Amino acid sequence: MCGSEAIGKALDVVDHFSSGERFPLFDCQRCGFRFTNSFPSEGTIGRYYDSPEYISHSDTHRGLVNKLYHAARQVMVKRKVRLVTAAVRGVTRESNRSNLIDRRTNMANKAPRLLDMGCGTGYFLHAAKRRGFSVSGIEKEQRAREYASKQFRLDVRDEKSFWNIKRGSYHVVTLWHVLEHLEQLNESVEQIKEILTDEGVAVIAVPNHLAYDARFYHEWWAAYDVPRHLWHFTPTTLERLLACHGLVVTGRHALPFDPFYISLLSEKYVKSDPLVRWIRAPLVGLISLARSWYDIEQASSIVVIARKSSKS
């Protein structure tokens, strides 16, 4: 991110989900950015996603944790759409929804155009479309694209199409836990800025490795998710990255169900006793959520609203 060569190993993390391989995480000593070192090439990393258990691609309901994920998703999809609607209309706090006004985009009489990066099986896009957005998606995995197209009749294209989108095409670009997967990190953020309209917004959600649940589970924290997650953010490092590309953060939010889901997965990786798992995971999730209420910097997953800088 900053160009410094002063990096050092922070910890080793096992790919508990797929391969059982161990990957080192490194920190930049200058800016604090954490990343997975020696991760697979873009041409070979696909096999680490190739599992019926990878829920954003397969839509699996197998197992209690995945069933809970689906139940929480129904609630969170609606919350995400409300958050994006407020962001597009220039409101940074959901508590102001009753007074929404089109003060930035003047889109009262036309559908705002929304692109969802890494849209998976399309549930968020479907909800946004029903709310009045004109939606498109980018998804690398073919089966997920086919599901979204067949199930919801969505316009979903492969990742190569992202680089051919014209400047100023979208009022909003969303990335729900996607930025950490993108190999071409700087190039992708720059392209996101370019395809936004001058008044457009980027809505980006990433795991936060400074959260309480991250520090509690340490190398077993499920949201490290190596090697699928290449980059590991904090609110500060995410804001610095966006600033490097002329995007200014104007709002921050937390995803309230994430610490519970991540804690349950982490307990699975720890291989704790089932009774311990179902007592400790909710407790860790609750503590993590409570801490985010008074300090958003400690949210398990951070959502930022970013706009183009006036200097960009």
Secondary structure by P-SEA (a helix, b strand, c coil): ccccccccccccccccccccbbbbbbbccccccccccccccccccccccccccccccccccccaaaaaaaaaaaaaaaaaaaaaaaaaaccccccccccccccccccccbbbbbbbccccccaaaaaaaaaccccccccccaaaaaaaaaaccccccccccccccccccccbbbbccccccccaaaaaaaaaaaaccccbbbbbbbbbcccaaaaaacccccccccccccccccaaaaaaaaaaacbbbcccccccaaaaaaaaaaaaaacccaaaaaaaaaaaaaaaaaaaacccccccbbbbbbcccccc
